[in-house]
Amino acid sequence: MAKKAPKTKKKTKKQLKKISKKSSATSKTTPSWFLGLRPSAYFADKSFQKYFWYAVVFFGLISAWMSTTNGINGDDVFQNYYADHVLDYYTTLGRDTSVLTHPRSPIDIYGGLYEIMTAIPNRLLGLTADDQAYHSIRHVISSLFGLLAMVFTGLIIARWIGWRWGLLGFLLLWLSPRFLGHSFMNPKDIPFAGGYMMSLYFMLSLVDQLPKPSRKTSIGFVIGFGIAFGIRVGALVLIAYLGLLMLLDFWSRYRAKQLKFGAGLVQYLKQGLIVVLAGFALGILFWPYGLRSPISNTLGALQEFSKLSTSIRTLFGGQNIMSDAVPWYYLPSYMWRSIPIYALIGIFLTPWTVYKLYKTKKYKLLTIGLLLAAFFPIFYIIMKNASLYDGWRHVTFAYPPMIVLSVFGFYFLWQKFANNAIYKKILMGLLVLSMLEPLSYILRNHTYPYTYFNAVSGGISSAFGRYETDYYGLSVKQAFEWMEKEGLLQSQDGSPIRIATTFFYNLQKIATKPYKDKVKVIYTRYYDRYDQDWDYAIYPSRFLKGDHLRQGKWPTSKTIHTIFANNTPLVAIVKNENKQAFLGHQAIKKRDWNTAIELLTQEVKKYPDNESAWYDLAVAYASLNQLPKAQEMLTKLFGIQKGHLAGRNLQAIIYLNQGKNDLAESEFLNLIKEQKNYGMAHFYLSRIYASKKDYQNAIKYGTNAVNYMSKNKQAFSNLANIFRQSGQESKAKQVEAVMPK
C-alpha cells in the first residue's frame, strides 16, 4: 500500500497540470463573463429550474398582453351577467339573489371564483361590460389561470424526471394553439384546468409521500381543489382520483405488512378527509348556489350537469348536426385534427410510456393518476353520449395531463437513444420542427389562435366548411376595428350606421360606448338577413351551412373586407349598397309578387351569389303558379347552397303541386332527418299521409307540427281536420280548443 501512494500523488499532479493548461487555453478564447463556469453548467438540470421560472415570467407576460387583443367570447353574455351580480350576493349577505337566476342559462350551477376575481377589480375601477378595459381585465385573469395550468404541467414533469423536461412540458402546452387561445378568453374551461392541474400535482405528491405527506403538499391540494371546485362542481372527480390512489397505496403497504391494518386505515382516512373537506369548504365559499345548501345543492348541481343537454347546431365532418346527436367519435376526431403534431406523437407513444412508467415501482401510482386525469373524462363523456359542440373545449382540462404523458414518452425515447447520437439528433430535430408549426400559427393569428388545425389534418383551410373555426366570434372585433379604421362608422346625414350580425352581444359591447347613437347593432340570422334593414353586416362563418361554405360562394360578392386565419376566411364585412334584396324581401312579405320579381331580378344580376335573393324569386314565381320559372330559380339557389332548407321545402311543395307526391314525401323526410324540428316539413307530411288515409302517420306528423309551430293556427287546424277525418271528433275539438287566435 505504501508503494502505491506516491504513484497516486504523481498522477494527481499531472492531472492538475493538464487542467491548468486547459483553463489557460479557455481563458484566451472565452468571454470574461463565462470564466469560472464550465459550459456544462448551463445545461445542468439544476440550471433548468432557473430557466423554467424565467420562461414562466416571460411567456406569462406575453400571454397577458395577447389576451388584451382578443375579441369578446360569445358566451360572455351569460358569464358577464354572473360577474355583474355575484358581488351583490356577498355584499348583501345573500339577500340579493339575482346571481342565481338568469333568463336563458342555468349559470348558478357553476362556481363563481373566476367571476368574483374579475368582478372585484372591475367594480373598484367603475367598469362595465360596455368598457373594453372590463373585458381586458377578464382576459388577463383568464390568461393567469392558463399559466397556472402550464406551470403545474411543468412541475409534475420536473418533480419526477427533471427540470429540463419540466421546461419542455411548459413550452409544449404554451405552444398548443387551442389551449393557449382559450386561455385568453375562456371563463369556465381554463380556470377549471388551472385548478385541476394544481390539484393533480399536489395529489400525486401527496400519494408519493404517504403515509405522512408534508403540510405544504396537503395545503397545496386544498388550494388546488378549492380553485377547481370554485369553478365547476365536476371537480369532485378529483376526490375519486385521490381516494383510488390512496386505497391502492394503502393496499400495497398493507400487503407488504409495513402497516397495521387498523392504525394504517385510520391514518389514511384522516389524511384524505382533512384535505377533501378543507378543499370543499374553500371552493364552496365562492359558489353562491352551493353556499345556500352545501350538500343538497352540490348533489343537485351534479344531477343538473348529468342531464344538461344543450341542443345547438354544430358543424362536424361537413354536416350541420345537433349537439345532442353527435357521434361517439366527435371528441377523438376533433382532437387529432387540432392538437399539435408533437402531442399526437406523445399520445401515440402512451401505451409504451405507460409500460415504461408502470414497471418502475415508484412510478406505478403516478402512472394510474396521469391516465385517470388525461383519459377518464373523455371515456366517460363518450360512454355517456354527452351533448358536445365547439370542438374539445369541454375537456380542455384533460389536455395538460396528455402533455405530461407525452413528455414522459419523449424522455424514455431519449434514454433509449442515450448511446446513439444520430437518433438523439433526429428526435430533437423532429420535436423542434413540430413545435415551429404551431408557433407560426400563433404568431400569425395571435388574436384567435384557438382556430388552429394541425398540418396532419390539412390545417384550417382543410377544416373550412367541415368543422367549426371561430365559434366564439372573436374575429368580430377585428372586423369592427377595420371598419373604424376605414371611416365607415360615420353616416353623411347623421343617422346611425346599422350593422347586422349573428354575434349581437360581441359587437354591441365593442360598439356601444365609443359610438353610442352613431352605431346601431342589429341581430339577424344569416339566412334571414334581409328581414331587416341594415347598412353593413359582420358575419363570421359560424352558423353558415357546411355545404354553402364548401361550394366557395362565401364570402359573397357583396363583401368589402374579409378577416382571415392562414388565408382562410373567418368573418366577412358586407355592404348593403342598393338594398334591392331587402326591398324585394319586403315585397314578398306584402305578397306584391311582381314588384318583388323586378327588384330581386336586378339584385341577382349584380350579385349572382346572393342565395337569399334566388330563394325569394323562387317563392314569388311559385306564388304566381309559374312553377317552371320557380324551378329555374331553385336550380340557381342550389348551385350556391344545395342544402338550403327553405329552398328544399319549397322544392317539395312544387312536387306536391305537380302531383309528384312520392318525391315530395322523400324530400320532406330528408328535411326532418337533417333538422328534426323543421315544422313545415312535419305539416306537409301529415297532409300527404292523410291523403293516403294513413291516419296513424298523419296524426304523428301533425302533432309534431303543432309542437314545433305552437303559434301557427294552420298547423292546429290541420291536425283537428285529420282527427275529424279519422273519426276522432272529441280529439279534434280538444285541438281546436287550444288553437291560437
KOLKEDREN-635272 format. One record per residue (C-alpha): x, y, z negated; residue number from 0. Coordinates in Angstrom, 1 decimal. Layout:
residues N
       px       py       pz   pos
        X        Y        Z   NUM
...
END
This chain:
residues 741
       px       py       pz   pos
      0.0      0.0      0.0     0
      2.9      2.3     -0.8     1
      4.4      1.9      2.6     2
      1.1      2.9      4.4     3
      0.7      6.2      2.6     4
      3.4      8.1      4.4     5
      2.0      6.9      7.7     6
     -1.4      8.3      7.0     7
      0.1     11.6      5.9     8
      2.2     11.8      9.1     9
     -0.9     11.1     11.2    10
     -2.9     13.8      9.5    11
     -0.2     16.4     10.1    12
     -0.2     15.5     13.8    13
     -4.0     15.9     14.0    14
     -3.8     19.2     12.2    15
     -1.2     20.4     14.7    16
     -3.5     19.3     17.6    17
     -6.5     21.1     16.1    18
     -4.4     24.2     15.6    19
     -3.3     24.2     19.3    20
     -7.0     23.7     20.4    21
     -8.0     26.6     18.2    22
     -5.4     28.8     19.7    23
     -6.5     27.9     23.2    24
    -10.1     28.6     22.3    25
     -9.3     32.0     20.9    26
     -7.9     33.1     24.2    27
    -11.0     32.1     26.2    28
    -13.9     32.5     23.8    29
    -15.6     35.9     22.9    30
    -14.8     37.2     19.4    31
    -18.4     36.7     18.2    32
    -18.0     32.9     19.0    33
    -14.8     32.5     16.9    34
    -15.2     30.3     13.8    35
    -18.1     28.4     15.2    36
    -18.0     25.1     17.1    37
    -20.1     25.1     20.3    38
    -21.9     22.1     19.0    39
    -23.1     24.1     16.0    40
    -25.5     25.9     18.3    41
    -27.1     22.6     19.2    42
    -27.1     21.0     15.7    43
    -30.6     20.1     14.6    44
    -30.4     22.5     11.7    45
    -29.9     25.4     14.1    46
    -33.1     24.5     15.9    47
    -35.0     25.2     12.7    48
    -34.0     28.8     13.1    49
    -34.8     28.8     16.9    50
    -38.2     27.3     16.1    51
    -39.2     30.2     13.9    52
    -37.7     32.7     16.4    53
    -39.9     31.1     19.1    54
    -43.0     31.3     16.8    55
    -42.5     35.1     16.3    56
    -41.6     35.7     20.0    57
    -44.4     33.7     21.5    58
    -46.9     34.8     18.8    59
    -46.4     38.4     19.7    60
    -46.8     37.6     23.4    61
    -50.0     35.7     22.7    62
    -51.4     38.6     20.7    63
    -50.6     41.1     23.4    64
    -52.0     38.8     26.2    65
    -55.2     38.3     24.2    66
    -56.0     42.0     24.3    67
    -56.0     41.9     28.1    68
    -58.7     39.2     28.1    69
    -62.3     39.8     29.1    70
    -65.2     39.0     26.7    71
    -66.2     35.5     26.1    72
    -69.7     34.8     27.4    73
    -70.6     33.0     24.1    74
    -69.9     36.1     22.1    75
    -73.5     37.2     22.5    76
    -74.1     34.7     19.7    77
    -70.8     35.0     17.8    78
    -70.8     38.7     17.5    79
    -74.3     38.6     16.0    80
    -72.9     36.3     13.3    81
    -69.9     38.6     12.7    82
    -72.1     41.7     12.5    83
    -74.4     40.2      9.8    84
    -72.1     37.9      7.8    85
    -70.7     40.6      5.7    86
    -74.2     41.8      4.9    87
    -74.9     38.4      3.3    88
    -71.9     38.7      1.0    89
    -72.2     42.4      0.1    90
    -75.9     41.9     -0.8    91
    -75.0     38.7     -2.8    92
    -77.1     36.6     -0.4    93
    -80.2     38.8     -0.3    94
    -79.7     39.8      3.4    95
    -80.2     36.5      5.2    96
    -80.2     37.9      8.8    97
    -77.0     35.9      9.4    98
    -79.0     32.7      9.0    99
    -81.4     33.5     11.8   100
    -80.7     34.0     15.5   101
    -83.5     34.1     18.1   102
    -81.6     32.0     20.6   103
    -79.0     29.9     18.8   104
    -78.7     27.9     15.5   105
    -75.4     29.6     14.6   106
    -76.0     29.3     10.9   107
    -74.8     25.6     11.0   108
    -71.3     26.9     11.8   109
    -68.9     28.1      9.2   110
    -68.2     31.8      9.1   111
    -64.5     32.0      8.3   112
    -63.4     33.4     11.6   113
    -66.3     35.8     11.8   114
    -65.5     37.1      8.3   115
    -61.9     37.6      9.2   116
    -62.8     39.6     12.3   117
    -65.8     41.5     10.7   118
    -63.7     43.0      7.8   119
    -61.2     45.0      9.9   120
    -63.9     45.9     12.4   121
    -66.3     47.1      9.7   122
    -63.4     49.1      8.0   123
    -62.5     50.8     11.2   124
    -66.1     51.5     12.1   125
    -66.0     49.5     15.3   126
    -69.0     47.9     17.0   127
    -69.3     45.4     19.9   128
    -69.5     48.4     22.3   129
    -65.9     49.3     21.4   130
    -63.1     47.5     23.3   131
    -61.0     47.5     20.1   132
    -63.7     45.4     18.4   133
    -63.1     42.6     20.9   134
    -59.3     43.1     20.9   135
    -59.3     42.5     17.1   136
    -61.3     39.3     17.6   137
    -59.0     38.1     20.3   138
    -55.8     38.8     18.4   139
    -57.1     36.9     15.3   140
    -58.1     34.1     17.6   141
    -54.6     34.0     19.0   142
    -53.2     33.7     15.5   143
    -55.3     30.6     14.9   144
    -54.0     29.2     18.2   145
    -50.5     30.0     16.9   146
    -51.3     28.2     13.7   147
    -52.2     25.0     15.7   148
    -48.9     25.4     17.7   149
    -46.8     25.8     14.6   150
    -48.2     22.7     12.8   151
    -47.9     20.7     16.0   152
    -44.2     21.5     16.0   153
    -43.9     21.0     12.2   154
    -45.3     17.5     12.4   155
    -42.8     16.5     15.0   156
    -39.9     18.3     13.2   157
    -40.7     16.5      9.9   158
    -40.2     13.1     11.4   159
    -37.8     13.4     14.3   160
    -36.1     16.8     14.0   161
    -36.3     20.5     14.7   162
    -35.2     20.4     18.4   163
    -38.1     18.1     19.1   164
    -40.4     20.2     17.0   165
    -39.4     23.3     19.1   166
    -40.2     21.3     22.2   167
    -43.7     20.4     20.9   168
    -44.4     24.0     20.1   169
    -43.4     25.1     23.6   170
    -45.4     22.3     25.3   171
    -48.5     23.4     23.5   172
    -48.0     27.1     24.2   173
    -47.4     26.2     27.9   174
    -50.7     24.4     28.1   175
    -52.8     27.0     30.0   176
    -56.1     25.7     28.9   177
    -55.2     25.7     25.2   178
    -53.4     29.0     25.5   179
    -56.2     30.6     27.4   180
    -58.8     29.5     24.8   181
    -56.5     30.8     22.0   182
    -57.0     34.3     23.4   183
    -60.8     34.4     23.0   184
    -62.5     31.2     21.8   185
    -64.1     31.9     18.3   186
    -65.0     28.3     17.5   187
    -62.8     25.7     19.0   188
    -59.4     27.4     18.5   189
    -59.8     28.4     14.8   190
    -61.0     24.8     14.2   191
    -58.0     23.5     16.0   192
    -55.7     25.6     13.8   193
    -57.3     24.3     10.6   194
    -57.3     20.7     12.0   195
    -53.6     20.7     12.8   196
    -52.6     22.3      9.4   197
    -54.7     19.6      7.7   198
    -53.2     16.9      9.8   199
    -49.6     18.0      8.9   200
    -50.2     18.1      5.2   201
    -52.4     14.9      5.3   202
    -49.6     12.9      6.9   203
    -47.1     14.4      4.5   204
    -49.3     13.6      1.5   205
    -49.7     10.0      2.6   206
    -45.9      9.8      3.2   207
    -45.4     11.0     -0.4   208
    -47.9      8.7     -2.1   209
    -48.4      7.7     -4.8   210
    -47.2     11.1     -6.1   211
    -47.5     13.8     -3.4   212
    -46.0     17.2     -4.2   213
    -48.2     20.1     -5.4   214
    -47.1     22.1     -2.3   215
    -48.3     19.3      0.0   216
    -51.7     19.0     -1.8   217
    -52.3     22.7     -1.8   218
    -51.4     22.8      1.9   219
    -54.0     20.2      2.7   220
    -56.6     22.0      0.7   221
    -56.0     25.2      2.6   222
    -55.9     23.5      6.0   223
    -59.1     21.6      5.3   224
    -60.7     24.7      3.9   225
    -60.0     26.5      7.1   226
    -61.3     23.7      9.3   227
    -64.4     23.2      7.2   228
    -64.9     27.0      7.0   229
    -65.3     26.9     10.8   230
    -67.2     23.7     11.5   231
    -68.8     21.0      9.4   232
    -67.2     18.4     11.7   233
    -64.0     18.9      9.6   234
    -65.5     16.2      7.3   235
    -63.9     13.7      9.7   236
    -60.6     14.7      8.1   237
    -61.8     13.2      4.9   238
    -62.4      9.9      6.6   239
    -58.9     10.0      8.1   240
    -57.4     10.7      4.7   241
    -59.4      8.1      3.0   242
    -58.5      5.4      5.5   243
    -54.7      6.3      5.4   244
    -54.7      6.3      1.6   245
    -56.5      3.0      1.5   246
    -54.0      1.4      3.9   247
    -51.1      2.8      1.8   248
    -52.7      1.5     -1.4   249
    -53.3     -1.9      0.1   250
    -49.7     -2.2      1.3   251
    -48.3     -1.2     -2.1   252
    -50.8     -3.5     -4.0   253
    -49.9     -6.4     -1.8   254
    -46.2     -5.8     -2.5   255
    -47.1     -5.7     -6.2   256
    -45.4     -2.3     -6.7   257
    -48.5     -1.0     -8.5   258
    -51.0     -2.5    -10.9   259
    -54.4     -2.6     -9.2   260
    -56.4     -0.6    -11.8   261
    -53.9      2.1    -12.6   262
    -53.0      2.4     -8.9   263
    -56.6      2.7     -7.8   264
    -57.3      5.4    -10.4   265
    -54.2      7.4     -9.3   266
    -55.1      7.2     -5.6   267
    -58.8      8.2     -6.2   268
    -57.7     11.1     -8.4   269
    -55.2     12.4     -5.7   270
    -57.8     12.0     -2.9   271
    -60.8     13.5     -4.8   272
    -58.9     16.5     -6.0   273
    -57.7     17.7     -2.6   274
    -61.0     16.9     -0.9   275
    -63.2     18.6     -3.4   276
    -60.9     21.6     -3.6   277
    -60.8     21.9      0.2   278
    -64.6     21.5      0.4   279
    -65.1     24.2     -2.2   280
    -62.7     26.6     -0.4   281
    -64.3     26.0      3.0   282
    -67.9     26.4      1.8   283
    -67.1     29.8      0.4   284
    -67.0     31.1      4.0   285
    -70.2     29.4      5.1   286
    -73.4     31.2      4.1   287
    -75.8     28.4      5.1   288
    -73.6     25.9      3.1   289
    -73.4     28.1      0.1   290
    -77.2     28.1     -0.3   291
    -77.2     24.3     -0.9   292
    -73.7     22.8     -0.6   293
    -74.7     19.1     -0.4   294
    -78.1     19.1      1.3   295
    -77.3     21.8      3.9   296
    -73.9     20.2      4.7   297
    -75.7     16.9      5.4   298
    -78.4     18.8      7.3   299
    -75.8     20.5      9.4   300
    -74.2     17.2     10.3   301
    -77.6     15.9     11.4   302
    -78.2     19.0     13.4   303
    -74.9     18.6     15.2   304
    -75.6     14.9     15.8   305
    -78.9     15.7     17.6   306
    -78.0     19.1     19.1   307
    -78.1     18.6     22.8   308
    -77.6     21.7     24.9   309
    -79.0     21.3     28.3   310
    -77.5     23.7     30.8   311
    -76.5     23.2     34.4   312
    -72.8     22.5     34.9   313
    -70.6     21.8     37.9   314
    -68.9     18.4     37.8   315
    -67.5     16.4     40.7   316
    -69.1     18.7     43.2   317
    -72.6     18.2     41.7   318
    -74.6     20.6     39.6   319
    -75.8     18.4     36.9   320
    -77.4     18.9     33.5   321
    -75.0     18.9     30.5   322
    -77.1     16.3     28.7   323
    -76.8     13.9     31.7   324
    -73.0     14.0     32.3   325
    -71.4     10.6     33.0   326
    -69.2      8.9     30.3   327
    -66.0      9.8     32.1   328
    -66.7     13.5     32.0   329
    -64.0     14.2     29.4   330
    -61.3     11.9     30.7   331
    -61.9     13.2     34.2   332
    -61.6     16.9     33.2   333
    -58.6     16.3     31.0   334
    -56.5     14.5     33.6   335
    -57.2     17.3     36.0   336
    -56.5     20.2     33.7   337
    -53.7     19.4     31.3   338
    -50.0     19.9     32.4   339
    -48.1     17.0     34.0   340
    -45.8     16.6     31.0   341
    -48.9     15.9     28.8   342
    -50.2     13.4     31.4   343
    -46.8     11.6     31.3   344
    -46.9     11.7     27.5   345
    -50.4     10.2     27.3   346
    -49.4      7.6     29.9   347
    -46.5      6.7     27.5   348
    -48.8      6.5     24.5   349
    -49.0      2.7     24.3   350
    -45.3      2.3     24.4   351
    -44.9      5.2     22.0   352
    -47.3      3.7     19.5   353
    -45.4      0.4     19.8   354
    -42.1      2.1     19.0   355
    -43.6      4.1     16.1   356
    -45.5      1.3     14.6   357
    -42.7     -1.2     14.5   358
    -40.8      1.2     12.3   359
    -42.2      0.6      8.8   360
    -42.1      4.2      7.6   361
    -44.0      5.3     10.7   362
    -47.0      2.9     10.5   363
    -49.4      5.3      8.8   364
    -48.1      8.2     10.8   365
    -49.0      6.3     14.0   366
    -52.5      5.5     12.8   367
    -53.1      9.1     11.7   368
    -52.0     10.5     15.1   369
    -54.1      8.0     17.0   370
    -57.1      8.9     15.0   371
    -56.5     12.7     15.3   372
    -55.9     12.5     19.1   373
    -58.3      9.9     20.4   374
    -61.1      9.1     17.9   375
    -63.1     12.3     18.6   376
    -63.0     11.6     22.4   377
    -64.1      7.9     22.0   378
    -66.8      9.0     19.6   379
    -68.2     11.6     22.0   380
    -68.1      9.1     24.8   381
    -69.8      6.4     22.8   382
    -72.4      8.8     21.5   383
    -73.1     10.1     25.1   384
    -73.0     13.6     23.8   385
    -74.0     16.7     25.8   386
    -70.9     18.3     27.4   387
    -70.1     21.3     29.5   388
    -67.3     23.7     30.2   389
    -64.6     21.1     30.5   390
    -63.0     19.6     27.4   391
    -63.1     22.7     25.2   392
    -65.3     20.9     22.7   393
    -62.4     18.6     21.9   394
    -59.7     21.3     22.0   395
    -58.6     20.2     18.5   396
    -57.7     16.7     19.8   397
    -55.2     18.0     22.3   398
    -52.4     19.2     20.0   399
    -52.1     15.6     18.5   400
    -51.8     14.4     22.0   401
    -48.8     16.7     22.5   402
    -47.3     15.3     19.3   403
    -47.5     11.8     20.6   404
    -46.2     13.0     24.0   405
    -43.1     14.4     22.3   406
    -42.5     11.2     20.4   407
    -42.7      9.4     23.7   408
    -40.0     11.7     25.2   409
    -37.9     11.2     22.1   410
    -38.0      7.5     22.4   411
    -37.1      7.7     26.1   412
    -34.2     10.0     25.2   413
    -33.0      7.4     22.7   414
    -33.3      4.6     25.2   415
    -31.1      6.6     27.6   416
    -28.6      7.5     24.9   417
    -25.8      5.9     26.8   418
    -26.8      6.8     30.3   419
    -26.1     10.5     31.1   420
    -27.7     10.3     34.6   421
    -31.1      9.1     33.2   422
    -30.9     11.7     30.5   423
    -30.4     14.4     33.1   424
    -33.3     13.1     35.2   425
    -35.6     13.1     32.2   426
    -34.6     16.6     31.2   427
    -35.0     17.8     34.8   428
    -38.5     16.3     35.1   429
    -39.5     17.8     31.8   430
    -38.2     21.3     32.7   431
    -39.9     21.1     36.2   432
    -43.2     20.0     34.7   433
    -43.0     23.0     32.3   434
    -42.4     25.5     35.0   435
    -45.6     24.8     36.9   436
    -48.0     25.8     34.1   437
    -45.7     28.7     33.1   438
    -46.1     30.0     36.6   439
    -49.8     29.8     36.4   440
    -49.9     31.6     33.0   441
    -47.7     34.4     34.3   442
    -49.8     34.9     37.5   443
    -53.1     34.6     35.7   444
    -52.4     35.8     32.1   445
    -56.0     37.2     31.7   446
    -57.7     33.9     32.3   447
    -55.1     31.0     32.1   448
    -57.9     28.7     30.9   449
    -59.0     28.3     34.5   450
    -55.9     26.1     35.1   451
    -56.0     22.8     37.0   452
    -52.8     20.8     37.4   453
    -50.8     20.1     40.6   454
    -51.6     16.4     40.5   455
    -55.3     17.2     41.0   456
    -54.6     19.7     43.7   457
    -54.7     22.8     41.5   458
    -57.6     25.3     41.1   459
    -58.1     25.5     44.9   460
    -59.0     21.9     45.0   461
    -61.3     22.3     42.0   462
    -63.2     25.2     43.6   463
    -66.8     24.1     44.3   464
    -66.2     20.9     42.4   465
    -65.5     21.9     38.8   466
    -66.2     25.0     36.7   467
    -63.4     27.6     36.8   468
    -64.2     30.9     35.0   469
    -67.1     29.5     33.0   470
    -66.8     32.2     30.3   471
    -66.9     35.1     32.8   472
    -63.7     36.6     31.6   473
    -62.9     38.0     35.1   474
    -65.9     40.3     34.9   475
    -63.6     42.7     33.0   476
    -61.0     42.7     35.9   477
    -63.8     43.3     38.4   478
    -65.2     46.3     36.4   479
    -61.7     47.7     36.0   480
    -61.2     47.6     39.7   481
    -64.5     49.4     40.3   482
    -63.4     52.0     37.7   483
    -60.0     52.4     39.5   484
    -61.7     52.9     42.8   485
    -64.1     55.6     41.5   486
    -67.2     53.5     42.2   487
    -68.9     54.3     38.9   488
    -69.9     57.9     39.7   489
    -73.1     58.5     41.8   490
    -73.4     61.6     44.0   491
    -76.8     62.5     42.8   492
    -76.1     61.9     39.1   493
    -78.3     58.9     38.8   494
    -76.9     55.8     37.1   495
    -75.0     53.3     39.1   496
    -76.9     50.0     38.8   497
    -74.7     46.9     38.6   498
    -76.2     43.4     38.7   499
    -74.5     40.4     37.2   500
    -75.1     36.9     35.8   501
    -72.9     37.8     32.8   502
    -75.0     40.6     31.3   503
    -73.5     40.6     27.8   504
    -69.9     40.7     29.0   505
    -70.5     43.6     31.4   506
    -72.8     45.5     29.2   507
    -70.2     45.6     26.3   508
    -67.5     46.7     28.7   509
    -69.5     49.4     30.4   510
    -71.9     50.8     27.7   511
    -69.6     53.0     25.6   512
    -67.3     54.6     28.2   513
    -70.1     55.2     30.8   514
    -73.3     55.4     28.7   515
    -76.0     56.7     31.0   516
    -73.8     56.7     34.1   517
    -73.9     52.9     34.5   518
    -76.9     50.6     34.1   519
    -76.2     46.9     33.8   520
    -78.9     44.6     35.3   521
    -79.2     40.8     34.7   522
    -80.2     38.8     37.8   523
    -79.7     35.1     38.7   524
    -77.5     34.9     41.7   525
    -80.1     33.2     43.9   526
    -82.8     35.7     42.7   527
    -80.6     38.7     43.1   528
    -82.9     40.6     45.3   529
    -85.7     40.6     42.8   530
    -84.3     43.9     41.5   531
    -82.8     47.0     43.0   532
    -79.0     47.5     42.4   533
    -76.1     49.3     43.9   534
    -73.3     46.9     43.2   535
    -73.1     43.4     41.8   536
    -70.4     41.5     39.9   537
    -70.9     37.7     40.4   538
    -68.5     35.1     39.1   539
    -68.6     31.7     40.8   540
    -70.3     30.2     37.7   541
    -74.0     29.4     38.3   542
    -73.4     29.0     42.0   543
    -74.2     25.7     43.6   544
    -71.2     23.5     44.3   545
    -72.1     22.8     47.9   546
    -72.5     26.6     48.5   547
    -69.0     27.2     47.3   548
    -67.5     24.3     49.3   549
    -69.2     25.5     52.5   550
    -66.9     28.5     52.5   551
    -69.8     31.1     52.5   552
    -68.9     32.7     49.2   553
    -67.7     35.4     48.6   554
    -70.1     36.8     51.2   555
    -69.5     39.4     53.9   556
    -71.1     41.9     51.5   557
    -68.1     41.5     49.1   558
    -65.9     44.6     48.9   559
    -63.4     43.0     46.5   560
    -62.6     39.6     45.0   561
    -60.7     38.7     41.8   562
    -58.5     35.6     42.5   563
    -56.7     33.0     40.4   564
    -53.9     31.5     42.6   565
    -55.7     32.6     45.7   566
    -59.0     31.0     44.6   567
    -62.0     33.4     44.1   568
    -63.3     33.8     40.6   569
    -65.6     36.8     40.9   570
    -66.9     38.8     43.8   571
    -67.9     42.5     43.8   572
    -70.7     43.1     46.2   573
    -72.1     46.4     47.6   574
    -75.8     46.6     48.4   575
    -75.5     49.2     51.0   576
    -78.6     49.3     53.2   577
    -80.9     47.4     50.7   578
    -82.8     45.7     53.5   579
    -82.6     42.4     51.7   580
    -84.2     43.9     48.6   581
    -86.9     45.8     50.6   582
    -87.6     42.7     52.6   583
    -88.0     40.6     49.5   584
    -90.4     43.2     48.0   585
    -92.4     43.0     51.2   586
    -92.6     39.2     50.7   587
    -94.0     39.8     47.2   588
    -96.6     42.1     48.7   589
    -97.4     39.4     51.4   590
    -96.5     42.0     54.1   591
    -95.0     39.4     56.3   592
    -94.4     41.5     59.4   593
    -92.5     44.2     57.5   594
    -90.5     41.5     55.7   595
    -89.6     39.9     59.0   596
    -88.5     43.2     60.5   597
    -86.3     44.2     57.6   598
    -84.8     40.7     57.0   599
    -84.0     40.2     60.7   600
    -81.9     43.4     60.5   601
    -80.2     42.1     57.3   602
    -79.2     38.7     58.8   603
    -78.0     40.3     62.0   604
    -75.5     42.3     60.0   605
    -74.9     39.8     57.2   606
    -75.4     36.3     58.6   607
    -74.2     34.6     55.5   608
    -77.0     36.0     53.3   609
    -78.8     32.8     52.3   610
    -81.4     34.7     50.4   611
    -82.5     36.7     53.5   612
    -82.7     33.5     55.6   613
    -84.9     31.9     52.9   614
    -87.2     34.9     52.7   615
    -87.5     34.9     56.5   616
    -88.5     31.2     56.4   617
    -91.2     32.0     53.8   618
    -92.5     34.8     56.0   619
    -92.7     32.7     59.1   620
    -94.2     29.8     57.3   621
    -96.9     32.1     55.8   622
    -97.8     33.2     59.3   623
    -98.0     29.5     60.2   624
    -95.2     29.9     62.6   625
    -93.7     26.6     61.5   626
    -91.1     26.1     64.3   627
    -89.7     29.5     63.6   628
    -89.7     28.8     59.8   629
    -87.8     25.6     60.5   630
    -85.3     27.6     62.5   631
    -84.7     29.9     59.6   632
    -84.3     26.9     57.2   633
    -81.7     25.4     59.5   634
    -79.7     28.7     59.3   635
    -80.1     28.6     55.5   636
    -78.9     25.0     55.2   637
    -75.9     25.9     57.3   638
    -74.9     28.2     54.4   639
    -76.2     26.2     51.5   640
    -77.5     22.8     52.3   641
    -78.7     22.1     48.7   642
    -80.8     25.3     48.4   643
    -83.6     24.1     46.1   644
    -86.3     26.6     47.1   645
    -85.4     26.0     50.7   646
    -85.7     22.2     50.4   647
    -89.0     22.7     48.6   648
    -90.3     24.8     51.5   649
    -89.0     22.2     53.9   650
    -91.0     19.6     52.1   651
    -94.1     21.8     52.2   652
    -93.6     22.3     56.0   653
    -93.5     18.5     56.3   654
    -96.8     18.3     54.4   655
    -98.4     20.9     56.8   656
    -97.1     18.8     59.8   657
    -98.7     15.7     58.3   658
    -95.3     14.1     57.5   659
    -96.3     13.1     54.0   660
    -93.6     10.4     53.6   661
    -90.8     12.8     54.4   662
    -92.3     15.4     52.1   663
    -92.6     12.8     49.3   664
    -89.0     11.8     49.7   665
    -87.8     15.4     49.6   666
    -89.8     16.2     46.5   667
    -88.4     13.1     44.7   668
    -84.9     14.1     45.6   669
    -85.5     17.6     44.3   670
    -86.7     16.1     40.9   671
    -83.7     13.8     40.9   672
    -81.4     16.8     41.1   673
    -83.5     19.1     38.8   674
    -86.0     17.2     36.7   675
    -87.8     20.3     35.6   676
    -88.4     21.7     39.1   677
    -92.2     22.3     38.5   678
    -93.3     22.9     42.1   679
    -91.9     19.5     43.2   680
    -94.0     17.8     40.5   681
    -97.0     19.8     41.5   682
    -96.9     18.8     45.2   683
    -96.1     15.1     44.3   684
    -99.2     15.0     42.2   685
   -101.2     16.2     45.2   686
    -99.6     13.6     47.5   687
   -100.3     10.7     45.1   688
   -103.9     12.0     44.6   689
   -104.5     11.9     48.3   690
   -103.3      8.2     48.2   691
   -105.7      7.6     45.3   692
   -102.6      6.6     43.2   693
   -104.1      8.4     40.2   694
   -101.5      7.0     37.8   695
    -98.6      8.8     39.5   696
   -100.8     11.7     40.3   697
   -101.6     12.3     36.7   698
    -97.9     11.7     35.7   699
    -96.6     14.3     38.1   700
    -99.5     16.7     37.5   701
    -98.8     16.6     33.7   702
    -95.1     17.2     34.4   703
    -96.1     20.2     36.5   704
    -98.2     21.7     33.7   705
    -95.4     21.1     31.1   706
    -92.8     22.7     33.3   707
    -95.0     25.6     34.5   708
    -97.1     26.3     31.4   709
    -98.2     29.7     32.7   710
    -99.2     28.5     36.2   711
   -103.0     28.4     36.4   712
   -102.9     26.5     39.7   713
   -101.0     23.6     38.0   714
   -103.7     23.3     35.4   715
   -106.5     23.4     37.9   716
   -104.8     20.8     40.0   717
   -104.4     18.4     37.0   718
   -108.0     18.9     36.0   719
   -109.2     18.1     39.5   720
   -107.1     14.9     39.5   721
   -108.6     13.8     36.2   722
   -112.1     14.5     37.7   723
   -111.3     12.6     40.9   724
   -110.2      9.6     38.8   725
   -113.5      9.7     36.8   726
   -112.0     11.2     33.6   727
   -114.3     14.1     33.1   728
   -113.6     14.6     29.4   729
   -109.8     14.9     30.1   730
   -110.5     17.3     32.9   731
   -112.4     19.6     30.6   732
   -109.6     19.4     28.0   733
   -107.1     20.6     30.6   734
   -109.5     23.4     31.6   735
   -109.9     24.5     28.0   736
   -106.2     25.3     27.7   737
   -105.8     26.7     31.1   738
   -104.0     30.1     31.1   739
   -106.3     33.0     32.0   740
END
